[in-house]
Amino acid sequence: YNEYKSYLRFRVAMFVFSIFVVLALLGVNEAVVSMSIKPEPKDGFINWKQNLEVTCVWTVDNTRGYDFLVNGMSMLSDDNKYKSDSRVSYAVEEDDAIEQKKQVLTISNLSAADDGIEIGCQVMGDGSASAFQLKVLEPPTAPVQNLNVVPKYEDAELTFDELEGAIKYQVTYKSETESEGTTIEVEQPSASLKELTTATKYDVTVKAGNAAGYRDDIEDSTTSFTTLDNPLRCRNDEGYDSNLAIPKEITAGKSVELTCFVDGVGDFDGKVQWFYESTNVADMTDKNLVVTNNNGTSVLKISEGKGSNKGNYRCTLKSSECIFQVMVMEKSTGANGRAVHLAFSLYLAFLVSLLHFF
């Protein structure tokens, strides 16, 4: 019995040895397959229009077959549509010294048509393989809807419908005289349009985007609006708005108020400036000139008029202005003064008569 056990162990050992010898003769070594992807997917996605590079490296002896598969079809097959795709390049590198084989597949300018393809590399007849499914992220394909603008004098508020799949919006607005305009990016379906010019038409364009960027192959969402007209109201003494210079008379030593009315109360508080000729009143030391702003009005008060106060005064707001022409009249001499003046005139006339008599 012991001899039979020894014989059995010998036969098992010889069988195992024979298997190793056969495997060695057939050149079957353990296959090592690795795959690398550039750029690395973010949240499982690669953005459209990027260039994808997939590298497969096999480290085995070269007696076995290797294959690079796209959607289960070898890149060596003439039936593989990616083989004839102008965006696709395919290269094979071999190094017999280190028993390594490398294949590189590059797909440039990824598009939605590439979404879902499966790319893999395997050792034929071995089962060792590595594969991944390509997911291409592209921007929203639908345009933004229902653009609405509420214009003011120097700004405007824009709203529009939120678009599914969008995480950001690009808003561009420009006037007819601008070549490029202003572009801002917002995360919500609304935007404040700043630093506008009064009474000016603006065109607005909105694009929806995500981590892959913005589309340039669909029609942009557009609208237009016109900012409100001159926020200053120049009113004459009769209470009517006037675009002409408004005359103001002041008697020397008396006071007068020059008033500019401002629409859009709150938008322009403290922004009205007063000028005497070309000098900003704020830079003058004349204590007779006092400016107050209150509840949509800006008032320049000349408290005690004198000859040096005559001239042109302007209230300005951006490119708008109201002009006042101030004239300072001398004080009246009164009835007694006129009587003295008449007596003096008669006296002069009497002296002239005497000269003629003699």
Order of alpha helices (4+ residues) and beta strands (2+ residues): alpha-beta-beta-beta-beta-beta-beta-beta-beta-beta-beta-beta-beta-beta-beta-beta-beta-beta-beta-beta-beta-beta-beta-beta-beta-beta-beta-beta-alpha
